[in-house]
Amino acid sequence: MKTDTRAMSVATALFFMVGFLTCLNDIVSPHLKSIFALDYAQTQSIPFFFFSSYFVFSYPAGKIVERFGYKKSMVVGLFVMALGALGFLPAAHLATFALFLAALVILAAGMTVVQVAINPYVTVIGPAATASSRLNLAQAFNSVGTFIAPFIGTYLILRNTMAPATREQLLAMTAVQRQAYRVLQASTVQTPYLIITIGLVLLALALAAIKLKPQTGHTDLTQDFRPGAFAEALSAPSSIWKHKWVIFGALGIFTYVGAEVSIGNLLVNYMGLPQIAGLRESIAGYFLMCYWGGAMLGRFVGSAVLQRVRTGPVLTVAAIGAFTLVVISLLTHGHLAMIAMLAVGFCNSIMFPSIFTLGIQDLGPLTSKGSSILIGAILGGAIVPKLQGIVADHIGLHRSFFIPAICYIYIAAFAFAAIKRPPARDSLLPVEPV
């Protein structure tokens, strides 16, 4: 069996789009914060609603895939994503924060459907022996999307905005003046998301027109990577909960996704603090590329290292490195604090697949349920950023980064415990949803 190159091309395009749109939230968040004079807790509602949607829609998405198959589900997901992206236009025209959140939820719902379909599909469009290679290649394009999103988002959105008004200036405006200001500032979102909407529709139409080879005889493999099985895992807890590494791994995914998203979502505001770098949003947005670019580079380096070194030691070094960098940023000021926080992205790179692999190791027939529990733990991307936003409003943004530091402490402990764990009896492929 040869790899279906046409199907693989579709997969890489979808992974790129998902990564791009996910990372674009890190540009939209500080922009909306300045437009609506939000505090940090309100700003972190953006990742909260986005990643909660993964949790809420993963099971319905799994049912859609079971009912309609991979290709039709991906087409449906793309059209839903297009609808969500289109929702940013009226949200910007009316300058209403609630409408932005509603559009974001619709966008995330479509992305969930696409990912529930595309992840297992990549594993079955070619020889089983090269499935890992295909997944790594597809996820590399996801990283390319997260890398270039800050550049494009900053150029199209933040570059064209005027200097944001302070909270005091907004309160001094009349209601009419304030709304006019918000509409003007929010208008910079319309063109990028209109382009995204058109691109998603064209991609959906192209996918619908392409004839992909039907995949049969891979039921077990498909179920191993179906996040929709999350509810099934909860319905029969007597067996899956006996495996402690699933529980520890789920908490590891929760803390990892929470820390990565929390840092990425607040970095533009962090670099704008006077004691850090005092950068304007239009400049700080470009530096965000270093954070996600480090994650992309780390994936290639980590992939090579993990072929020669066991997962436990590599993950331990990465977690300790991330913790150390966050602490350095907490205890210092100026460009050193900024560079240290940006460098955390490199340490983040191998964490998800490493934690995921350790979590589902040797589960056998329970792999489907175990992987679903781990996928459900992505909810950390909603909870941890929201928690840090609340803390930042009380003690300041700089000091609030002790929360991601605590997350990395747990990951380091989890990884250290895995060093003495026996090697896997068999192997399954970790699939990163973000």
Secondary structure, DSSP 8 states (H G I E B T S, - for coil): ----HHHHHHHHHHHHHHHHHHHHHHHHHHHHHHHHT--HHHHTHHHHHHHHHHHHHHHHHHHHHHHH-HHHHHHHHHHHHHHHHHTHHHHHHHT-HHHHHHHHHHHHHHHHHHHHHHHHHHHTSS-GGGHHHHHHHHHHHHHHHHHHHHHHHIIIIITTS-----HHHHHHS-HHHHHHHHHHHHGGGHHHHHHHHHHHHHHHHHHHHS------S-HHHHHHT-GGGHHHHHH-HHHHTT-HHHHHHHHHHHHHHHHHHHHHHHHHHHHTSTTTT---HHHHHHHHHHHHHHHHHHHHHHHHHTTTS-HHHHHHHHHHHHHHHHHHHHH--HHHHHHHHHHHHHHHTTHHHHHHHHHHTT-GGGHHHHHHHHHHGGGHHHHHHHHHHHHHHHH-TTGGGHHHHHHHHHHHHHHHHHHTS---SS--------
